[in-house]
Amino acid sequence: MATYLIRNTLSPSKVVSCTVTFRSIVNKDASGEPTWLVQINTAEPHKDGGIIPAEFIHLVTLSNIDAEIKKATERISAQINWEPLVDDETAPAITNISPGDNNVVDINSDVWFDIKESLPAAGMDINSIKMFVNDIDVSAQLDADGDPYSYRIRWKPNRVYDYY
């Protein structure tokens, strides 16, 4: 059994404990891999009263365990009373811009920047990020890595080379 903590980023004063237990091997699939029965539960009461029922995952391979635990945790989180919630009053901040101001830029350089949101926060919608270069919308060409609270955004300009 393992224990982990979950927190709503708009309720920074509340932390809820969950346990993950690998209950048993149910059977073996066609390739001979065991199917684990994983149980996730919490002692936190349901927001409408009573208990939050345990989540069960029938796991054939360990390759998807993180995604399955995340989905089960989201279902449990939706049943928790997270109030009082704090308003998300601050806008995300852009940091670590490259190339920087007044830098000599190589034609092969990419443009990137980090964008972060301080807690408490609802998180950023990555699809709402827009970028314009010389009044041209290049938003569809952006690559983003990160999570809803911190992203690195990259733009790789289309490069056209003429040789004489």
N, C-alpha and C positions, 0 to 999 in steps of 0.2 A: 504494500500500500504506500502511495506517495501523496503528499499534500501540496497544494499550490494555492495561491491567493489571487482573487480577482478584484478589480476595482473599476468603478465607473469614473471616467475622467472628469465628469461634471459633479461628482460627489466625492471630493478628495479625502473627506474625513472617515469614510466607511470602507472597510476591507472585509471581504467574505472568503472564508476558507472552504476549499473543495478537496475531496479525496478521490484518487484514482486507484482502483483495485483490479488486478487481473484475476478474475474469478476462477476460470477453469478453461481447459481445452474442450470445446464442444465436440468436434469431430475433425476429420482431415478432409481437405478438398481433393479434387481429382489428381492434383500434382503431389499429394502427400503432405502438403503444408497444414499445420494445425490452425484451427479457427479458434481464436481466443474470445472469451466473453469478458468485456471490460465494463466495469461499473464506475460511474462518476456520480457523486452525490455531495450534498451540503447539509449542515444542520440549520442553516438560515431558514427562518419561516417564510412561507409564501406571502406575497404582498396582499393577498385577499384572505389570509388566515390559513391555518393548517400547515402541512409540510410540502416541501418541493419534492416531487417524486424523483427517484434516481433515474439517470440516463444510462442506457445500455448500448454498447457498441459491439457488433459481431465483427471481429477483425481477422481477416485472412492473412494479410501481409503487414509488416511493420512500416512499409513505405508510405502509408497514408495515415499513420497514427496521429501525427500532429494535426492534420486537417480535421480528422474525425473528433479529436478532443476539443478543438476550437469550436466546431459546430455544436457539440454537446454543451460546452461552456456558454455559448451564446444563448442556447435555449434555457439554460438554468438562469442566466443573468436577466433574461426577460421576465422572470417570475419573482425577482427580488425588488423590494421597496428601497430604492436608492435615495429617496428624499431625505433631507432637503437638497435640491440641486442648485448649483451655483451657475450664474449666467456666464456665458462665454463672451466677455467684453473686449478682448484684445484681438486685433488682426494678426495674422501670421507675419513673420519678419523674414526678409531675404538677407542671407549672409553668404560669405565666401563666394564672391562673384569672380568669374574668370572669363575672359581677360579683364583685368582691373582697369581703372581709369588711367589714361595717358600711357598705357603700355603699347609697345610695338608688338604687333600681332602677326604671327606667321600665317600665311594663307591656308595652311592645313590645320589651324587651331579650331577647336570646338568651343562653343559657348556653354558654360554651365554655371549654376548657382544652387545654393542650398536654401530651402524655405522651411521654416520651423514655426510651430505653434506652441506657445507656453501653456502649461496646465494652470487652472482648469480650462478645458477646451472640449469642444465637440468634435474636433478633427477637421481636416481639410478634405474637400471633394477634389480629387486629382483631376477630374474631368472639367472642373471650372477654371483651371489655370489657362490663361491666355498669354501669348507672347507675340509682340509685333516688332519687326525689324524694318526700319525705314517705311513705316506705315503699311507693311505687308504682314498679314497674319500667318505666322509659322507654327501655330499651336498644334496642328496635326502632325508636325514633324518632330515633336518633343518626345524624349525618352525620360521616364521617371523611375527611380528606385527609392524604396523606403516604405514608410508606413504613414497613416493619416496624420501623424504629428511631426514628421520630419522626412522631407523628400530631397533628393538631389535630382535636379532637372538638367537635361543635356539637349542641346541643339547642335546637330551636325549639318552645317550648311551644304547644300548641293554645290559641288565644285566643278566648274567647267574650265578646262584647260585648252588653250589654243597654242599650237606649236607652229613656229614660223621657220 
